[in-house]
Amino acid sequence: MKKEERDETIVGGRAFIKPKISIAECKAILNKKEEKYTDEEIRQIRDDMLILVEIDYFHFLKCMKREAEEEELKWQQESEQKEVKIIPLKIETDIEGDLRKAS
């Protein structure tokens, strides 16, 4: 893929690379029916579609982050509810050295 055939946006220090299909591929898809598009119209349609993909991608990331945070909170709440309390038993021995529970 040529350098001009892709674009990137920096997100949180990482590049979100948006590969682009060629104008020829877009033309083959868009010009199947009666309406014919110029190369510039096809380029604009392709770029607009990539913007929609990017919006969808960022929405997906936001939803995944929220879902992970909700799962973490749920796990923490369940862990707090299941907390086990350990009560030490007082152990004594009788005169013969046998163990018995202190009352």
One Martini backbone bead per residue (centre of mass of N, CA, C, O) as a GRO file, in nm:
protein
  103
    1MET     BB    1   0.096   0.037   0.024
    2LYS     BB    2   0.079   0.351  -0.018
    3LYS     BB    3   0.119   0.638   0.150
    4GLU     BB    4  -0.142   0.780   0.009
    5GLU     BB    5  -0.330   0.511   0.097
    6ARG     BB    6  -0.296   0.645   0.385
    7ASP     BB    7  -0.396   0.717   0.721
    8GLU     BB    8  -0.353   0.910   1.031
    9THR     BB    9  -0.425   0.895   1.383
   10ILE     BB   10  -0.373   1.029   1.695
   11VAL     BB   11  -0.406   0.807   1.988
   12GLY     BB   12  -0.270   0.809   2.277
   13GLY     BB   13   0.017   0.789   2.106
   14ARG     BB   14  -0.139   0.631   1.881
   15ALA     BB   15  -0.186   0.494   1.574
   16PHE     BB   16  -0.458   0.526   1.349
   17ILE     BB   17  -0.491   0.326   1.079
   18LYS     BB   18  -0.624   0.410   0.748
   19PRO     BB   19  -0.703   0.225   0.513
   20LYS     BB   20  -0.710   0.240   0.154
   21ILE     BB   21  -0.882   0.207  -0.109
   22SER     BB   22  -0.891   0.231  -0.421
   23ILE     BB   23  -1.035   0.405  -0.668
   24ALA     BB   24  -1.090   0.162  -0.851
   25GLU     BB   25  -1.248  -0.001  -0.641
   26CYS     BB   26  -1.462   0.211  -0.585
   27LYS     BB   27  -1.563   0.240  -0.875
   28ALA     BB   28  -1.662  -0.053  -0.905
   29ILE     BB   29  -1.875  -0.026  -0.679
   30LEU     BB   30  -2.027   0.258  -0.747
   31ASN     BB   31  -2.057   0.194  -1.083
   32LYS     BB   32  -2.276  -0.044  -1.122
   33LYS     BB   33  -2.479   0.154  -1.182
   34GLU     BB   34  -2.602   0.426  -1.337
   35GLU     BB   35  -2.439   0.585  -1.154
   36LYS     BB   36  -2.172   0.823  -1.190
   37TYR     BB   37  -1.844   0.883  -1.072
   38THR     BB   38  -1.599   1.069  -0.987
   39ASP     BB   39  -1.294   1.067  -0.853
   40GLU     BB   40  -1.357   1.290  -0.645
   41GLU     BB   41  -1.619   1.166  -0.533
   42ILE     BB   42  -1.492   0.901  -0.445
   43ARG     BB   43  -1.286   1.020  -0.250
   44GLN     BB   44  -1.499   1.153  -0.063
   45ILE     BB   45  -1.654   0.899   0.011
   46ARG     BB   46  -1.418   0.745   0.130
   47ASP     BB   47  -1.342   0.955   0.349
   48ASP     BB   48  -1.620   0.952   0.492
   49MET     BB   49  -1.616   0.651   0.567
   50LEU     BB   50  -1.360   0.668   0.745
   51ILE     BB   51  -1.485   0.851   0.955
   52LEU     BB   52  -1.704   0.650   1.043
   53VAL     BB   53  -1.508   0.431   1.132
   54GLU     BB   54  -1.367   0.597   1.348
   55ILE     BB   55  -1.611   0.655   1.522
   56ASP     BB   56  -1.681   0.359   1.574
   57TYR     BB   57  -1.413   0.281   1.706
   58PHE     BB   58  -1.424   0.483   1.946
   59HIS     BB   59  -1.691   0.379   2.056
   60PHE     BB   60  -1.594   0.094   2.110
   61LEU     BB   61  -1.369   0.168   2.312
   62LYS     BB   62  -1.555   0.307   2.515
   63CYS     BB   63  -1.734   0.060   2.573
   64MET     BB   64  -1.508  -0.132   2.665
   65LYS     BB   65  -1.414   0.038   2.903
   66ARG     BB   66  -1.684   0.048   3.056
   67GLU     BB   67  -1.716  -0.259   3.081
   68ALA     BB   68  -1.455  -0.308   3.242
   69GLU     BB   69  -1.529  -0.124   3.482
   70GLU     BB   70  -1.790  -0.276   3.560
   71GLU     BB   71  -1.654  -0.549   3.614
   72GLU     BB   72  -1.463  -0.452   3.834
   73LEU     BB   73  -1.681  -0.351   4.028
   74LYS     BB   74  -1.831  -0.617   4.054
   75TRP     BB   75  -1.591  -0.780   4.162
   76GLN     BB   76  -1.543  -0.606   4.415
   77GLN     BB   77  -1.824  -0.645   4.541
   78GLU     BB   78  -1.812  -0.955   4.559
   79SER     BB   79  -1.556  -0.968   4.734
   80GLU     BB   80  -1.672  -0.815   4.979
   81GLN     BB   81  -1.913  -1.018   5.033
   82LYS     BB   82  -1.698  -1.280   5.051
   83GLU     BB   83  -1.576  -1.224   5.308
   84VAL     BB   84  -1.360  -1.384   5.529
   85LYS     BB   85  -1.380  -1.474   5.864
   86ILE     BB   86  -1.134  -1.518   6.113
   87ILE     BB   87  -1.160  -1.725   6.401
   88PRO     BB   88  -1.002  -1.784   6.673
   89LEU     BB   89  -0.911  -2.063   6.857
   90LYS     BB   90  -0.918  -2.190   7.173
   91ILE     BB   91  -0.663  -2.398   7.298
   92GLU     BB   92  -0.677  -2.679   7.515
   93THR     BB   93  -0.567  -2.880   7.779
   94ASP     BB   94  -0.578  -3.135   7.959
   95ILE     BB   95  -0.429  -3.318   8.195
   96GLU     BB   96  -0.355  -3.547   7.961
   97GLY     BB   97  -0.318  -3.365   7.679
   98ASP     BB   98  -0.581  -3.322   7.556
   99LEU     BB   99  -0.770  -3.182   7.331
  100ARG     BB  100  -0.973  -2.885   7.374
  101LYS     BB  101  -1.237  -2.681   7.366
  102ALA     BB  102  -1.299  -2.375   7.449
  103SER     BB  103  -1.577  -2.206   7.635
   0.00000   0.00000   0.00000
